[in-house]
Amino acid sequence: MLAAALEKVRCLDIVQLREALLGATFNAPQGQVKIDPDNNHTYLHSRIGRVDEAGDFVVLREVVRPIKPDPYLVLPDLNDRIFRLRKIEIKKRRG
C-alpha cells in the first residue's frame, strides 16, 4: 500500500502520502484490506475460532464482509463523557 501511495504522489511528503493512503485497498491473504479514511485504521475480517489438538486454528465463525474500524484511540466527545458521569453521580445520590 505504501509503495502504491509513493508511486501515486512521487514524493516523500507525509501529508500527501497520508492522503494517498486514505481509502486505499490491498488484496491480502485474508481478503481485501482497506484503510478507513475517517480514522486511518484498517477494516478487519473478524473470525472466532479455537485451537485443535494439533495446535491448528479451526475457524468457527467469520464475518461476511470486513468490519469498519472503531479504534480505542479515538476519544469520545468530552462533553458526552462528563454528562454520563454526572448522571451516574445523581443516581448514586438518590440511591
Order of alpha helices (4+ residues) and beta strands (2+ residues): alpha-alpha-beta-beta-beta-beta-alpha
